[in-house]
Amino acid sequence: MTLAQTGAPAPMAPSTLGHYLLVSALLLVIGLIGFVTRRNLIIMFLCTELMFQAAGLAAVAFGRYHLNLTGQTLVIFILTVAAAEAAMALALVVLLFRRKESLNAEEWQDLKG
């Protein structure tokens, strides 16, 4: 009796580096498109975070492929930068919302010093 005759699902193919890089590239493209097309500041910052996560996924995939820990170490720094960026973005969004009560980025194009 073969595997197909028993009704059991076929075994999955192993994931390769290309699969992880494809997912990373898709996340990066989605984040980039979202950042360019949206005008809401919160959505723009979330798209930036998505691009950071895409870079982190690619770094971990390359590190695992080459069997060293440099990719994981780089991701710790990427997450640190992303956390600092998120804190600054939240403070900026709150400040801007208090001034004009809008998060539309087009209203903030003509900033005065």
PyMOL CGO cylinders between C-alpha atoms (Angstrom):
from pymol import cmd
from pymol.cgo import CYLINDER

trace = [
    CYLINDER, 0.00, 0.00, 0.00, 1.45, 3.36, -1.03, 0.3, 1, 1, 1, 1, 1, 1,
    CYLINDER, 1.45, 3.36, -1.03, 1.29, 6.62, 0.85, 0.3, 1, 1, 1, 1, 1, 1,
    CYLINDER, 1.29, 6.62, 0.85, -1.29, 8.05, -1.57, 0.3, 1, 1, 1, 1, 1, 1,
    CYLINDER, -1.29, 8.05, -1.57, -3.58, 5.05, -1.04, 0.3, 1, 1, 1, 1, 1, 1,
    CYLINDER, -3.58, 5.05, -1.04, -3.63, 5.44, 2.75, 0.3, 1, 1, 1, 1, 1, 1,
    CYLINDER, -3.63, 5.44, 2.75, -5.07, 8.94, 2.55, 0.3, 1, 1, 1, 1, 1, 1,
    CYLINDER, -5.07, 8.94, 2.55, -2.20, 10.43, 4.54, 0.3, 1, 1, 1, 1, 1, 1,
    CYLINDER, -2.20, 10.43, 4.54, -0.97, 13.82, 3.39, 0.3, 1, 1, 1, 1, 1, 1,
    CYLINDER, -0.97, 13.82, 3.39, 2.19, 13.94, 1.34, 0.3, 1, 1, 1, 1, 1, 1,
    CYLINDER, 2.19, 13.94, 1.34, 5.30, 15.04, 3.24, 0.3, 1, 1, 1, 1, 1, 1,
    CYLINDER, 5.30, 15.04, 3.24, 6.22, 18.69, 2.82, 0.3, 1, 1, 1, 1, 1, 1,
    CYLINDER, 6.22, 18.69, 2.82, 9.34, 19.69, 0.97, 0.3, 1, 1, 1, 1, 1, 1,
    CYLINDER, 9.34, 19.69, 0.97, 12.03, 21.26, 3.16, 0.3, 1, 1, 1, 1, 1, 1,
    CYLINDER, 12.03, 21.26, 3.16, 12.28, 25.02, 3.20, 0.3, 1, 1, 1, 1, 1, 1,
    CYLINDER, 12.28, 25.02, 3.20, 15.30, 26.45, 1.47, 0.3, 1, 1, 1, 1, 1, 1,
    CYLINDER, 15.30, 26.45, 1.47, 17.10, 29.76, 1.66, 0.3, 1, 1, 1, 1, 1, 1,
    CYLINDER, 17.10, 29.76, 1.66, 15.25, 30.88, -1.44, 0.3, 1, 1, 1, 1, 1, 1,
    CYLINDER, 15.25, 30.88, -1.44, 11.88, 30.45, 0.27, 0.3, 1, 1, 1, 1, 1, 1,
    CYLINDER, 11.88, 30.45, 0.27, 12.90, 32.66, 3.17, 0.3, 1, 1, 1, 1, 1, 1,
    CYLINDER, 12.90, 32.66, 3.17, 14.38, 35.28, 0.88, 0.3, 1, 1, 1, 1, 1, 1,
    CYLINDER, 14.38, 35.28, 0.88, 11.20, 35.30, -1.19, 0.3, 1, 1, 1, 1, 1, 1,
    CYLINDER, 11.20, 35.30, -1.19, 9.08, 35.92, 1.92, 0.3, 1, 1, 1, 1, 1, 1,
    CYLINDER, 9.08, 35.92, 1.92, 11.53, 38.60, 3.03, 0.3, 1, 1, 1, 1, 1, 1,
    CYLINDER, 11.53, 38.60, 3.03, 11.38, 40.30, -0.37, 0.3, 1, 1, 1, 1, 1, 1,
    CYLINDER, 11.38, 40.30, -0.37, 7.57, 40.20, -0.33, 0.3, 1, 1, 1, 1, 1, 1,
    CYLINDER, 7.57, 40.20, -0.33, 7.49, 41.79, 3.13, 0.3, 1, 1, 1, 1, 1, 1,
    CYLINDER, 7.49, 41.79, 3.13, 9.92, 44.47, 2.00, 0.3, 1, 1, 1, 1, 1, 1,
    CYLINDER, 9.92, 44.47, 2.00, 7.87, 45.26, -1.11, 0.3, 1, 1, 1, 1, 1, 1,
    CYLINDER, 7.87, 45.26, -1.11, 4.61, 45.38, 0.86, 0.3, 1, 1, 1, 1, 1, 1,
    CYLINDER, 4.61, 45.38, 0.86, 6.21, 47.72, 3.38, 0.3, 1, 1, 1, 1, 1, 1,
    CYLINDER, 6.21, 47.72, 3.38, 7.68, 49.93, 0.68, 0.3, 1, 1, 1, 1, 1, 1,
    CYLINDER, 7.68, 49.93, 0.68, 4.41, 50.17, -1.24, 0.3, 1, 1, 1, 1, 1, 1,
    CYLINDER, 4.41, 50.17, -1.24, 2.52, 50.92, 1.96, 0.3, 1, 1, 1, 1, 1, 1,
    CYLINDER, 2.52, 50.92, 1.96, 4.99, 53.62, 2.94, 0.3, 1, 1, 1, 1, 1, 1,
    CYLINDER, 4.99, 53.62, 2.94, 4.88, 55.33, -0.44, 0.3, 1, 1, 1, 1, 1, 1,
    CYLINDER, 4.88, 55.33, -0.44, 1.12, 55.16, -1.02, 0.3, 1, 1, 1, 1, 1, 1,
    CYLINDER, 1.12, 55.16, -1.02, -0.30, 55.91, 2.43, 0.3, 1, 1, 1, 1, 1, 1,
    CYLINDER, -0.30, 55.91, 2.43, -0.51, 59.36, 3.95, 0.3, 1, 1, 1, 1, 1, 1,
    CYLINDER, -0.51, 59.36, 3.95, -1.39, 58.38, 7.52, 0.3, 1, 1, 1, 1, 1, 1,
    CYLINDER, -1.39, 58.38, 7.52, 1.68, 58.74, 9.76, 0.3, 1, 1, 1, 1, 1, 1,
    CYLINDER, 1.68, 58.74, 9.76, 0.90, 55.68, 11.86, 0.3, 1, 1, 1, 1, 1, 1,
    CYLINDER, 0.90, 55.68, 11.86, 0.56, 53.48, 8.77, 0.3, 1, 1, 1, 1, 1, 1,
    CYLINDER, 0.56, 53.48, 8.77, 3.81, 54.88, 7.43, 0.3, 1, 1, 1, 1, 1, 1,
    CYLINDER, 3.81, 54.88, 7.43, 5.63, 53.97, 10.64, 0.3, 1, 1, 1, 1, 1, 1,
    CYLINDER, 5.63, 53.97, 10.64, 4.09, 50.49, 10.64, 0.3, 1, 1, 1, 1, 1, 1,
    CYLINDER, 4.09, 50.49, 10.64, 5.30, 49.98, 7.07, 0.3, 1, 1, 1, 1, 1, 1,
    CYLINDER, 5.30, 49.98, 7.07, 8.78, 51.01, 8.20, 0.3, 1, 1, 1, 1, 1, 1,
    CYLINDER, 8.78, 51.01, 8.20, 8.61, 48.37, 10.93, 0.3, 1, 1, 1, 1, 1, 1,
    CYLINDER, 8.61, 48.37, 10.93, 7.54, 45.80, 8.33, 0.3, 1, 1, 1, 1, 1, 1,
    CYLINDER, 7.54, 45.80, 8.33, 10.62, 46.63, 6.27, 0.3, 1, 1, 1, 1, 1, 1,
    CYLINDER, 10.62, 46.63, 6.27, 12.82, 46.22, 9.37, 0.3, 1, 1, 1, 1, 1, 1,
    CYLINDER, 12.82, 46.22, 9.37, 11.30, 42.78, 9.96, 0.3, 1, 1, 1, 1, 1, 1,
    CYLINDER, 11.30, 42.78, 9.96, 11.96, 41.82, 6.33, 0.3, 1, 1, 1, 1, 1, 1,
    CYLINDER, 11.96, 41.82, 6.33, 15.62, 42.73, 6.76, 0.3, 1, 1, 1, 1, 1, 1,
    CYLINDER, 15.62, 42.73, 6.76, 15.74, 40.73, 10.00, 0.3, 1, 1, 1, 1, 1, 1,
    CYLINDER, 15.74, 40.73, 10.00, 14.23, 37.67, 8.36, 0.3, 1, 1, 1, 1, 1, 1,
    CYLINDER, 14.23, 37.67, 8.36, 16.77, 37.80, 5.55, 0.3, 1, 1, 1, 1, 1, 1,
    CYLINDER, 16.77, 37.80, 5.55, 19.63, 38.17, 8.05, 0.3, 1, 1, 1, 1, 1, 1,
    CYLINDER, 19.63, 38.17, 8.05, 18.47, 35.16, 10.08, 0.3, 1, 1, 1, 1, 1, 1,
    CYLINDER, 18.47, 35.16, 10.08, 17.99, 33.09, 6.92, 0.3, 1, 1, 1, 1, 1, 1,
    CYLINDER, 17.99, 33.09, 6.92, 21.50, 33.87, 5.68, 0.3, 1, 1, 1, 1, 1, 1,
    CYLINDER, 21.50, 33.87, 5.68, 22.96, 33.19, 9.12, 0.3, 1, 1, 1, 1, 1, 1,
    CYLINDER, 22.96, 33.19, 9.12, 21.24, 29.82, 9.33, 0.3, 1, 1, 1, 1, 1, 1,
    CYLINDER, 21.24, 29.82, 9.33, 22.27, 28.95, 5.78, 0.3, 1, 1, 1, 1, 1, 1,
    CYLINDER, 22.27, 28.95, 5.78, 25.93, 29.64, 6.54, 0.3, 1, 1, 1, 1, 1, 1,
    CYLINDER, 25.93, 29.64, 6.54, 25.68, 28.00, 10.00, 0.3, 1, 1, 1, 1, 1, 1,
    CYLINDER, 25.68, 28.00, 10.00, 26.91, 30.98, 12.02, 0.3, 1, 1, 1, 1, 1, 1,
    CYLINDER, 26.91, 30.98, 12.02, 25.32, 33.36, 14.50, 0.3, 1, 1, 1, 1, 1, 1,
    CYLINDER, 25.32, 33.36, 14.50, 26.09, 36.66, 12.80, 0.3, 1, 1, 1, 1, 1, 1,
    CYLINDER, 26.09, 36.66, 12.80, 22.58, 36.86, 11.32, 0.3, 1, 1, 1, 1, 1, 1,
    CYLINDER, 22.58, 36.86, 11.32, 20.97, 36.45, 14.73, 0.3, 1, 1, 1, 1, 1, 1,
    CYLINDER, 20.97, 36.45, 14.73, 23.33, 39.02, 16.22, 0.3, 1, 1, 1, 1, 1, 1,
    CYLINDER, 23.33, 39.02, 16.22, 22.47, 41.49, 13.48, 0.3, 1, 1, 1, 1, 1, 1,
    CYLINDER, 22.47, 41.49, 13.48, 18.75, 40.96, 14.14, 0.3, 1, 1, 1, 1, 1, 1,
    CYLINDER, 18.75, 40.96, 14.14, 19.24, 41.99, 17.78, 0.3, 1, 1, 1, 1, 1, 1,
    CYLINDER, 19.24, 41.99, 17.78, 20.64, 45.31, 16.55, 0.3, 1, 1, 1, 1, 1, 1,
    CYLINDER, 20.64, 45.31, 16.55, 17.83, 45.66, 13.99, 0.3, 1, 1, 1, 1, 1, 1,
    CYLINDER, 17.83, 45.66, 13.99, 15.24, 45.09, 16.71, 0.3, 1, 1, 1, 1, 1, 1,
    CYLINDER, 15.24, 45.09, 16.71, 16.96, 47.65, 18.94, 0.3, 1, 1, 1, 1, 1, 1,
    CYLINDER, 16.96, 47.65, 18.94, 16.87, 50.25, 16.18, 0.3, 1, 1, 1, 1, 1, 1,
    CYLINDER, 16.87, 50.25, 16.18, 13.23, 49.37, 15.43, 0.3, 1, 1, 1, 1, 1, 1,
    CYLINDER, 13.23, 49.37, 15.43, 12.26, 49.78, 19.09, 0.3, 1, 1, 1, 1, 1, 1,
    CYLINDER, 12.26, 49.78, 19.09, 13.98, 53.17, 19.30, 0.3, 1, 1, 1, 1, 1, 1,
    CYLINDER, 13.98, 53.17, 19.30, 12.32, 54.23, 16.05, 0.3, 1, 1, 1, 1, 1, 1,
    CYLINDER, 12.32, 54.23, 16.05, 8.92, 53.12, 17.34, 0.3, 1, 1, 1, 1, 1, 1,
    CYLINDER, 8.92, 53.12, 17.34, 9.35, 55.14, 20.54, 0.3, 1, 1, 1, 1, 1, 1,
    CYLINDER, 9.35, 55.14, 20.54, 10.38, 58.25, 18.61, 0.3, 1, 1, 1, 1, 1, 1,
    CYLINDER, 10.38, 58.25, 18.61, 7.57, 57.74, 16.11, 0.3, 1, 1, 1, 1, 1, 1,
    CYLINDER, 7.57, 57.74, 16.11, 4.97, 57.45, 18.85, 0.3, 1, 1, 1, 1, 1, 1,
    CYLINDER, 4.97, 57.45, 18.85, 6.21, 60.64, 20.50, 0.3, 1, 1, 1, 1, 1, 1,
    CYLINDER, 6.21, 60.64, 20.50, 6.19, 62.44, 17.15, 0.3, 1, 1, 1, 1, 1, 1,
    CYLINDER, 6.19, 62.44, 17.15, 2.68, 61.22, 16.27, 0.3, 1, 1, 1, 1, 1, 1,
    CYLINDER, 2.68, 61.22, 16.27, 1.31, 62.33, 19.64, 0.3, 1, 1, 1, 1, 1, 1,
    CYLINDER, 1.31, 62.33, 19.64, 2.97, 65.75, 19.29, 0.3, 1, 1, 1, 1, 1, 1,
    CYLINDER, 2.97, 65.75, 19.29, 1.71, 66.26, 15.73, 0.3, 1, 1, 1, 1, 1, 1,
    CYLINDER, 1.71, 66.26, 15.73, -1.80, 65.08, 16.59, 0.3, 1, 1, 1, 1, 1, 1,
    CYLINDER, -1.80, 65.08, 16.59, -2.00, 67.56, 19.46, 0.3, 1, 1, 1, 1, 1, 1,
    CYLINDER, -2.00, 67.56, 19.46, -1.11, 70.43, 17.15, 0.3, 1, 1, 1, 1, 1, 1,
    CYLINDER, -1.11, 70.43, 17.15, -3.46, 69.84, 14.21, 0.3, 1, 1, 1, 1, 1, 1,
    CYLINDER, -3.46, 69.84, 14.21, -5.61, 66.88, 15.30, 0.3, 1, 1, 1, 1, 1, 1,
    CYLINDER, -5.61, 66.88, 15.30, -4.84, 65.08, 12.06, 0.3, 1, 1, 1, 1, 1, 1,
    CYLINDER, -4.84, 65.08, 12.06, -2.37, 62.38, 11.12, 0.3, 1, 1, 1, 1, 1, 1,
    CYLINDER, -2.37, 62.38, 11.12, -2.42, 63.14, 7.40, 0.3, 1, 1, 1, 1, 1, 1,
    CYLINDER, -2.42, 63.14, 7.40, 1.18, 63.56, 6.24, 0.3, 1, 1, 1, 1, 1, 1,
    CYLINDER, 1.18, 63.56, 6.24, 0.20, 66.04, 3.52, 0.3, 1, 1, 1, 1, 1, 1,
    CYLINDER, 0.20, 66.04, 3.52, -0.74, 68.61, 6.16, 0.3, 1, 1, 1, 1, 1, 1,
    CYLINDER, -0.74, 68.61, 6.16, 2.82, 68.52, 7.54, 0.3, 1, 1, 1, 1, 1, 1,
    CYLINDER, 2.82, 68.52, 7.54, 4.75, 69.05, 4.29, 0.3, 1, 1, 1, 1, 1, 1,
    CYLINDER, 4.75, 69.05, 4.29, 5.32, 72.77, 4.91, 0.3, 1, 1, 1, 1, 1, 1,
    CYLINDER, 5.32, 72.77, 4.91, 6.98, 72.66, 8.32, 0.3, 1, 1, 1, 1, 1, 1,
    CYLINDER, 6.98, 72.66, 8.32, 8.29, 75.94, 9.64, 0.3, 1, 1, 1, 1, 1, 1,
    CYLINDER, 8.29, 75.94, 9.64, 11.33, 76.12, 11.91, 0.3, 1, 1, 1, 1, 1, 1,
]
cmd.load_cgo(trace, "trace")
